[in-house]
Amino acid sequence: MEFTVSVTFECMTAKDPLDAAKKAAKWLLDDCGAEFMIYDVVNEETKEEFTVDLSEEYGDAVLPK
């Protein structure tokens, strides 16, 4: 199966778009923030949409949108 996975950072302060993207990447990769994010996931075949909260237990992590 193929999925589109999105995460949104709102109100990020940066000097330019590149700086904003680099800050987001650093936060996810270096600061161990990725497991506390809520992701929007779309099944490309069925177009079903979900939210996935990685800080939750498996049974509670995936919810239909």
N, C-alpha and C positions, 0 to 999 in steps of 0.2 A: 504494500500500500504506500501511497505517497501523501504527505501532509505538508501544509504550509504552517509554520510556527512563527508567531509574532510576539514581541514584547515591546511595550511602550514606556518610555521615560518621559514624564511630563515636567515642565518647568525646569529643565536643566540649564544652569548658568554656564556659559562658555563664551569665548571670544569670537568664535566662528563655527560653522557647521562641522569642519574637520575636528576641531577641539571637542565639540559635543560628542561626536561619534567615538573619539578616542577615550573620553571620560567614561562613556557607557561601556565600552569594551573592557577597560581596566576594571571597572566595578564588577562586571560579570566574571572576568577571568582571574584577576588578582586578589580582589577583596572578598571572594567567596560569597558573593551576593546572589548568584544564579539560583541557588536552592531556595531562596526566599521570594522569588518572583512568581507572578501569576502570568501564565502564557495563554495566548489565544491560539487554538489549533483548529485547522480546517482539513477534513478528509477531502482530498482532491477529487476522488471518484464520486463520492456520495454528496459532497458539499455540506456534510454535517459539521456543525461548529461546536467547539468545546472550550471550556476554560480548564486549565490544568494548574493547580497550586502545588508546587513541589515541596512545600513545607508541611503538607497534610499526609496522612497515612494513605496507602494505595487505594483503598475503597472510597475515600472521601476526596481524593486528589482530582479526579476527572468529573466534571459536571457538564451537562449539555448547556449550551448558551441560549 
